[in-house]
Amino acid sequence: MLPASRYSGKAHRCIRALRTVQTEYAAPQLYTTLHRRACSSVATPQITTHYTIHSRDKDPRWEGVEMERFADEADVVIVGGGPAGLSAAIRLKQLANEHEKELRVCLVEKASQIGAHTLSGACLEPSALNELFPDWKERGAPMNTPVTEDVFSILTEKHRIPVPILPGLPMGNHGNYIVRLGNFVRWLGEQAEELGVEIYPGYAAAEVLFHDDGSVKGIATNDVGIGKDGSPKDVFERGMELHAKVTLFGEGCHGHLAKQLYKQFNLRENCEPQTYAIGLKEVWTIDEKKWRPGRVEHSVGWPLNRNTYGGSFLYHLNEGEPLVALGFVVGLDYSNPYLSPFREFQRWKHHPFVAPTLEGGSRIAYGARALNEGGLQSIPKLTFPGGLLIGCSPGFMNVPKIKGTHTAMKSGMLAAEAIFPKVTAESTESETTGLHVPEYSDNLKNSWVWKELHAVRNIRPSFHNYFGLYGGMVYTGVFYWIFRGKEPWTLKHCGLDAHQLKPAKDCTPIEYPKPDGKLSFDLLSSVALSGTNHEGDQPPHLTLRDDSVPVNRNLAIYDGPEQRFCPAGVYEYVPLETGDGMRLQINAQNCVHCKTCDIKDPSQNINWVVPEGGGGPAYNGM
Amino acid sequence: MHFWARTVNIFSTFHLKTWSRSACQCHNQIRVKPDNSSVVTDGVKHSMNPFCEIAVEEAVKLKEKKLIKEVVAVSCGPQQAQETIRTALAMGADRGIHVEVSGKDYETLGPLQVSKIMAALAKKEEAQLVILGKQAIDDDCNQTGQMTAALLDWPQGTFASEVAFDGDKIKVVREIDGGLETIMISSPAVITADLRLNTPRYATLPNIMKAKKKKIANVKPADLGVDLTSRLEVLRVDEPPQREAGVKVETVDDLVSKLKDAGRL
């Protein structure tokens, strides 16, 4: 807990009151009212100015501002220019050309160019690509590094235990390619444009639109020209409405529109809550002598303890210069609020098995993104009137393989195949104005995606036992390797990641080594490498439902975990100018759009919404 | 060094030409190629040079005030330069001209070559005003506008923070080191835009969609009779030296002796 001397008597009484009424989540209202009564002198400065929290309808500064939006019609609108969205767009146009039908497909993407917000390891399994473009090699797909060596280790603080990758184990990579997914997605974007897909990078889908009958009508892009305080600037322009017969939502892991759709259509009533991990990644140029193109290294164990899920990857790319892509994944169901995924990543690089590869090299890129770990158990209902969910948004990642791109692409392709006959039909037999396409769900369940996810469904949850990592590995060895996941039971996850944190007083702070500037680095220089930037004069897009909760709850009980789990230094607790107490400072410009805060906030008070399009990281082949 | 073509606005009583240039975004992480020949531009995000945006905005504003008839946006570069022209069209330009320059020619394309192209186009299109951004943010040359004016033998109003029409003359308020200088120049003329000239509008999505229907003509430098051979040879590109840690000294004598040691005194 924070040093007692920092607090006034009133604050002490607050904290004591908090401890006595501590419960999991019935508490938030109770805390804030207690606080308001006991700590009324500590006024919370206003942090959130976004119109999703402070509506513009009653705001006098918005009186008389023209709010009419220009609208346009397409046959299909796709939100998100990642592997799933682009594969769906491409497949639709391929079908349209095959059947000689006209089809207007519009794709909106919040990044300033396709691929700029894409981040992944990545070892691509070419199964879906072979179906989409059997001639991908001739088309120049940037798949230049077939996997030649596959190494798996359990790390201890100073040593390494090699684990043989027997054929059949999920982490085997024979036949796969190491890719820079950003470049691959950019290539997909070029293929899509050639086929006639209208791609609009730099325009974020900010709002879902509905018909009167409740079905999805389309989306509206973000407004521009709103000042930091929430007032309209001279250059204010309303976003545009894109209406479609069907809207595909491919926002990637933990999309903000998907979050709304889950509530609106109750899509999560029969599935478990999604569970996530955060993946941090760097790209390094290394000494040529250390370079072994095609080599894939994975590890588990140190520096994480056996009860924290996670591990590392290090891939040697073969694209002309000696580049390696390396990174660290930490399951977001960790319980120690003092854990910092970024610093775990930095200290892992010092391990005697990893450091020699990086010595003499230099870091050229950094980034982070959340990923799904829920597998089959966490897949929500995928279709609703007027739309459907594709890719990592509902979440089709094969966790033990740590691959989700091939399943995301396949889900996009299946979506396209399911909706094509409906959007090109002469007459629609739909009950609702927005088309409902439940066939997509059925097709997915009958495809190799479902078979694959079914076989590995119990591996991730098997880590929730006393032996943690080791229990999980034994389970995988027995039930997956020998029995291929055919056991009749399905294990459950633990619930929401946000509720797994223990109070700070019950946990020990972790002593992280200082970055040495050669192998490990500090957070701010890393964020600079991500090239992230946002228009400064706009409301922070990390909105808080209640501005007082961070200090009163997150800081008080959990010692402000957001200052540790954010890989971009967005959240900082700084002393108040008046001297007594702390306040939360949100450095929204640093945000790399990883979504970890929305997932892991123990109070579930942070709601990530999309900033002005074009803002965010500028990843180049990540 | 530059990455896309220069932005030059040509404005005339008939039509205004705006020249858009793409440049690397300022917050991009740039690194030098392993052979020290130049920087890596592959996959690096390019967008319209900020001063060129201001120039395009000024052109569109003049058209909205009905002082000019037509705004033409021009850009030199490879295929991707068309995106920059489309942004200018989305902001309000009427048509575009893409001068195709790619490969080795593009790598050595500098202010001199661009201003020759601009001068040729200005004469061909009978433009009466050329408005450019004052400089590109990736190479900071600040030469194209001035060279274009010299080649055309036209007056120039550079670093403009205000442009107004006065009969057949143009009043330009220039930002100079000492403050603001107001000059009166006759048209045809060349103007380069500085930061405070205006605040560019956003290119909204409906306008981007409409811009797809506006025409962009393709032109080759050879058609304009321009020779692109560069008179400059880049010998080497290096990253700036790593910033050394500062040294604290206790007394003034210490400071003086340290400066002497470093050869500064």
Chai-1 contact restraints between the chains, C-beta under 6 A:
chainA,res_idxA,chainB,res_idxB,connection_type,confidence,min_distance_angstrom,max_distance_angstrom,comment,restraint_id
A,F70,B,P206,contact,1.0,0.0,6.0,A-B,restraint_1
A,S112,B,K45,contact,1.0,0.0,6.0,A-B,restraint_2
A,Q113,B,K45,contact,1.0,0.0,6.0,A-B,restraint_3
A,Y203,B,L205,contact,1.0,0.0,6.0,A-B,restraint_4
A,T221,B,L205,contact,1.0,0.0,6.0,A-B,restraint_5
A,V224,B,Y202,contact,1.0,0.0,6.0,A-B,restraint_6
A,V235,B,R201,contact,1.0,0.0,6.0,A-B,restraint_7
A,E237,B,Y202,contact,1.0,0.0,6.0,A-B,restraint_8
A,E237,B,T204,contact,1.0,0.0,6.0,A-B,restraint_9
A,M240,B,L205,contact,1.0,0.0,6.0,A-B,restraint_10
A,M240,B,P206,contact,1.0,0.0,6.0,A-B,restraint_11
A,I364,B,R31,contact,1.0,0.0,6.0,A-B,restraint_12
A,L529,B,Q29,contact,1.0,0.0,6.0,A-B,restraint_13
A,G531,B,H27,contact,1.0,0.0,6.0,A-B,restraint_14
A,G531,B,N28,contact,1.0,0.0,6.0,A-B,restraint_15
A,G531,B,Q29,contact,1.0,0.0,6.0,A-B,restraint_16
A,N533,B,H27,contact,1.0,0.0,6.0,A-B,restraint_17
A,A618,B,N28,contact,1.0,0.0,6.0,A-B,restraint_18
A,A618,B,K45,contact,1.0,0.0,6.0,A-B,restraint_19
A,N620,B,G43,contact,1.0,0.0,6.0,A-B,restraint_20
A,G621,B,G43,contact,1.0,0.0,6.0,A-B,restraint_21
